[in-house]
Amino acid sequence: MRHIVPFLSVIWAGGMLFTAPADAQGGQQRRATFAGGCFWCLEKPFQELPGVISVTSGYTGGESLDPNYQNYASGGHLEAVEILYDPRQVSYGELLDLFWRQIDPTDGGGQFVDRGLQYASAIFYHDEEQRLAAEASRSKLAERGIYGKTIVTPILPATTFYAAEEYHQDYYLKNPLRYRYYRQGSGRDRYLDQVWGKERKAWSVVELKRKLAPLQYQVTQEEGTEPPFRNEYWDNKEPGIYVDIVSGEPLFSSLDKYDSGTGWPSFTRPLEPANLIFREDRRLFTARTEVRSRRGGSHLGHVFDDGPPPTGKRFCMNSAALRFIPVADLAAEGYENYLKLFEKNK
């Protein structure tokens, strides 16, 4: 039998490179546990990281048994996520790097709008290798001096992890609107933008390229145009709404969709005008009006003055910038407020 000798792998942590032992368990699945305030906000970034198998929201670090959402804080537990990952695809160092970019490690009294020790940050290591990697990454991050304050995130041995109630799992998927409103109001992203600046934008580009198909990225981020008549929604006649593929913000309704003959999905008006922004576009030696989503910043298409009544507008969109949600799925995906539109048109 050939013996495989563990080797040193290079890890990017907190913007600095350092070496740490490769995962001792080889290709076996491994666990990582992080606390960083509201567990809803940690689920999404980790679930989108290639090599992560699952992310579970829950409670850990306390003394009480079988905690639930009503009593976990009184038992000394923190909101946390337990991550199952494949070390052949993603290293523990990469998980650490992503973790630091989601939190304020200088705040020991909670995270952002959520106050109390139950919302404090922490790294829970599962073996000595993880402990060493976590301490090294924290030290490298501190050396950069980007916070101006002491990093107080503790590195602690993992204890029993209790999965949270089912309605907390994948909350950002089950309730996308509520999740976005909460996250936007929490102050988390404003803080992270301030601290990480260009680095966060560069990181976001990497994450978007992982999340989106090549054509979706080209259209939304590089102002590309998909081919007419060979795209997903140009002839879709099913009732429902169209949301931004990046941010999920509601943009258009099938009730305002019509066949413009152009080969792209066309609408007479937006579902939520406040979710759109307009810019002058002179790239093709003529003045056009570009349409973008407000929160996602996605390039969607253009609007023209040759549409049918009652608006006379033609919002000519790219299917690659949109995600269609059928009426039957509106409630399950958190868009139940729009069900009344379709009930009126039965």
N, C-alpha and C positions, 0 to 999 in steps of 0.2 A: 504494500500500500504506500502511495506517495504521501508524504507528510507536507502539509501546507503550513508555512511559518508565518505568523502574523507580521504585518509590516506597518510602517508609519505612513499614515495618510495625511495629506495637506488639507487643512480646514480653514475656511474663511469665516471669521467670527468678529462681529462688531467692526467690520471694515479692516481687519488686520489678519494676516496669515500666520498660522502657527501649526505645528505638527502634533498629532495625537495618535495613539495606537488605533489601528483599524479595529472594527467591531469583532470582539472575541468570538461571537457566536456565528461568524461567517455569514452564510446566506439565510439563516433563520430569521424569522420575524422578531422584532424587538419592540420594547415599550419605552415611551418617554412621557413624562408628566410635567406640565407647566401650569402655573397660576398667574393670571395677568388681568385681574378685574373680571368684568362680566364675561362669562364663558362663551356667550354668543359670539363675541367679537374675536375670540381666538379660534373658534371652529373653522370659519371660512378660509382664512389664509393657509392654515395647515392642510385642510382638505384639498386645496387646489395645488399643493406641492407634489410633483411626481414622486412616486416611491412611498407615499403615505397611503396606507391601506384603509385606515379608519380613524376617526376622531370622535371621542365620546366626552360629552360634558358631564361633570359630576362634582363631588365634594371629597376633599382629602385634607390631611394634616391635623385633624382634631382628635378628640378622645371618645366622643359619643358613638354608639353603634347605630347603623341603619339610619343615617340622617336623611331628612327630606328638605324641601325648599323652605318650609315653615320654621325648622329648628336647627338647620346646619350651623348657623352662625353662633348660636348659644352653645353648641358643642365644640366650638373652636376650629371648625373646618373652613377651608377656603374654597371658593369657586375655582375649578381647575378643568383642564382637559387632559385626557389620557390618549396618547397617540400610538397606534400600532403601525410600524413602518418596516420596510424592507431595506436593510443596510447595503444591499447590492445596488440599490437605485438612489438612495439618499443617505447621507451620513448624519450622525448625531450633531456634528458641527454645523451642518446646514440648518438643522432644526433650531439650534441655539441662535444662529444668525437671524433666522426669521422671528424667533421669540423676542429678541432684544428690539427688533424693529416694530413691535406691536405695543410696547408698554412705556411707562415712565418709571425707570428703575430707581429714581431718587425719591419716590413717594412711598413712605412706609405706612401711610394711613388710608390707603385705598388706591383706586385708579380713576382719574378724571372725575366725572360727575358722581361716581359711585364711591361713597365714603364708608369707612369701617374696615376693621382688620380682615373681615371675610372677603374683601375685594383686594387685598394686598397681593403683590407679586411674589413669586417664589419658583425655584427650580427644584424638583424632587428627583434625585438620582436613584437609579435602580441597581447600580453596581459601581465599583471603584473606578472603572474606566469613564463612566459618565461623570462621576464627581470630579475627576481630574480635568476632563474636557470643559466642564462647566466653569470650574474655577479659573482655568486658563483663559477662557473667552471673556469672563467678567473682568479679569485683570487687564487684558488687552483693550477692552472697551473703556475701562477707567483711564488707561494711559492716554487715550485720545483726547480726553478733557472736553468733550463736546457738550456736557451738561452744565458745568459750572457748579455742580453739587456732588455730594458723595453718593455713590451707588449703594443702595441699601437692600437690594433684592437678595434674600438668603438662598443658600444652596443646602438642601436638607435631604435626609434619607427618605425614600418613598415609603409611605405607609398605606394602609388599606384605602383603595379608591372605591367610592360608591357612585354608581351611575345616577345621574339626575333623572327626574321624571321624563317620560317620553316626549311631552310637549316641548321640552327644552332642547331635545336632540334635533340637529339640522334646522335650528330656528330660522336662520337666514334664508333657507330654501322654502320652509313652510309658510313663513310670514315675511316675504321680502320687503314689502312697504314698511311695516312696523319696524323691521330691523334697520332699514336705512334711515328712517326718521330718528330712531333711538341713537344710532351711531353718529349721525350728523350732529345731534344735539348734545352728545356726551362730551365733545371737545377732544376726543382721542385723535382724530385725523388732523385737526388744526395744530395740535401739539407736535405730532409726528412730522408734519410738513415743516414746522418751524425748526425742529431739531435736526432732521436729516436732509432737508432741502433737496439739492440735486441728486443726492444719493438715493433718496426715496423715489424720486421720479425715475431714475435709472432702474431701480428695483421693480417699480411698477411696470415698466416696459417688459422686463423679463417675465413677470407674472402674467401679463396680458398675452404675451406670445405663447405661453404655456396653456392659457385658458381658451384662446380663440383659434379657430381654424385659420390657415394662411390668408384666405380671401377675406374673412371677417376682419382680421387685423389690417390688411391692406386697405380695405374700404374705410373702416372707422378711424384708424390712426394715421393713415397716409393719404387720405382723401382720394382713394381709388374708386373705380366704377366697375361693377360687375357686368357681364354680357347680358343684353336684352333677351328675353324669352327663354333664357337658360339660367333661371334663378328660382329660388324656392317658392316665392309668394306672388309672382306676377299674375297668376290666374287662380289664386286661392279664393274660393267663394264661401268658405266656412265662416260662421259667425264667431266673433271673438275680438280681442284687442291685440295690438302690436306694441311691444315694449322695446326699449333700448337693449341690445344684446349685451352691453357692458354693464350698465347700471340698473337695468330693470325698470326704469321710470316709464310710466304709460305715455304713449305718443299718439297712436292712431287707433281708430275703430273700423271694423268691417262695415259698419253702417254708413261710413263716409267713403268707402272704397269704390272705385269704378274702373272700367276697362278703358284706358286712355289710348290703347293701340300702340303704345311705345315699347311694351315688353318689360316694363318695370312696375312694381306696385304703386298705384297712384291714388291719392285721396283729395277730397275737396276741402278738407279742413282738419286741423289737429284735434285729438281728443282732449288734450290738456295744453292749451296755448302757452301757459307759463313754463312748460318743460322744454320749449324750443327757443333757440337763439338764432339770429339771422346775420349773415355777413356778406359783404360784397365780394364777388369772385370774378376776377378778370384773367384767369389763367388761359382761357381759350380765345383770347383776343376779343372778347365780348363781355359785357357786364351781365352777370347772373347773380342770383341770390342763393347763397349756400345756406343749408339748414343743418344745425347741430343740436344735439341734446344738451340741456343746461347742466345737469349734474355729471353725466358721463363724459361730456365733451366730445362725443362721437360725431364724426362726419356721417350724415344720414343721406343726403342728396341735395336737391334744389327745388325751389318753388317757382312756378311760372304763372303768368296771367292769362293762360289759354284754357282754363278749366271750365267745366259746365256750371250752370246755376246750382245752388243759390249763391255761391261765393265767387265764381269765376276763376278760382285758383286751382292749380294742379301741383300738389305736393308729390314730386317724383322721387321716390325713395329707393334705396338699395335693400334688397332682401337680406343681404349679408349683415346689415346693420341692425336688423330687427329679429325679435323672437315672437312668434305667434302663440297666444294663449287662448284656446277654445273656451267658449262660454262654460262648458261643463267643468273646466278646471279653474275658473276664476276664483272661487271661494277657497279651494285647496291651496292656491298659490298666493293668497293674501290680497286679491283684487276684487273682493266681493262687492265693493262699493259700485262697481260697474254693471252688476247683474241687472239693476233696475232699468238700464238703458235698453237691454234686450227684452225684458219683460214687456216694455211699452210697445215693442215692435212685433209681438207675437201675432 
